[in-house]
Amino acid sequence: MHKTVTKLADGRELIYFDTEPAVRDVVDTRPLDPAASASEVRVDPFTGDAVTIAAHRQGRIYHPPADQCPLCPSRDGRAGEVPARDYQVAVFENRFPSLAGSSAQHVTPWSDGPYTLAPGTGRCEVVCFTPDHGASFADLTEQQARLVLDAWTDRTAELHTRPDVRQVYCFENRGADIGVTLGHPHGQIYALPYVTPRTAQALAKVAAHREATGRNLYDDVLAAERATTGRPDSRVVLAGEHWTAFVPFAARWPYEVHLYPHRRVADLTALDEAARAEFPRIYLDLLRRFDRLFPAPAPYISAWHQAPRPAEAELALHLELFTIRRTADKLKYLAGTESGMGAFMNDIRPETAARTLREL
């Protein structure tokens, strides 16, 4: 992997990732104002959950025509977020970030009775997987997918060194039904100044499991799923030498798959070369199965769960992939029980979903 770091016209960082050394010297000449953010992080007094308030994001770009896509390479007189006429993988600071270090300059922390507010520091990055506007991650070659993995790893390592970052979250939202506002194949990376609610809940359960059994909960879950391989009721979708993908026992979404490395690690930086080499084949296989679920490619969210800092060795790196589509013409909307109370109810048995994905 070869990495080139440069700046956009408003001072935001742009990073090119290439499989071989490449000259990346095209200058961004757009007349942009300096980037600034005034995000707030407020704490819910009843749950302890952090909620980010980013009012400046209301003006972000929304479903532009394909010929005005800001994530495509800059060509034919049209300047976008990537100045180069071509690229392999490009990562840049979001122009409309939910979290940014500059928030500390505009937001004063305070606490009053049950209420706490802090600047929404951290960082939000956009990851362009390919210059091809009409492609998706599933269309990448294994070499291209490996380069994306290397970019995720590089960004995780660097962002975790920032004093205002507690957790790094790499993810992709695909499809208008998910809420994606730019059609170009891309994902995002959030460097969060707090530990997310899902992670905090998992850490509590992992600690309780360790106290009760002396074992790691992620290890026990993976072992339990792998032990069912070959049985009709198995929730394993596919497995390699270093990774296993399975539908979780209590899946929230119609089609939901968790992908675990066999060797437990805290985050992407700790994967060994054998796991890195196998990941592209396994992950692309999963995405292509999701694309064959329905006549049209399924909208999905793909989310890397990584341990926060300070290092939480008990939390295991894993990827969660799920779609909100339950049939070819029906979406799984969050109902009142789910949106209002967080009580999920799934219309498809996890064992059925796993069998369907295995057979595709």
Secondary structure, 3 states (H helix, E strand, C coil): CEEEEEECCCCCEEEEEECCCCCCCCCCCCCCCCCCCCCEEEECCCCCCEEEECHHHHHCCCCCCHHHCCCCECECCECCCECCCCCCEEEEECCCCCCCCCHHHHCCCEEECCEEEEECCCEEEEEECCCCCCCCHHHCCHHHHHHHHHHHHHHHHHHCCCCCCCEEEEEEEECHHHCCCCCCCEEEEEEECCCCHHHHHHHHHHHHHHHHHCCCHHHHHHHHHHCCCCCCCCCEEEECCCEEEECCCCCCCCEEEEEEECCCCCCHHHCCHHHHHHHHHHHHHHHHHHHCCCCCCCCEEEEEECCCCCCCCCCCCEEEEEECEEECCEECCCCHHHHHHCCCCCCCCHHHHHHHHHHC
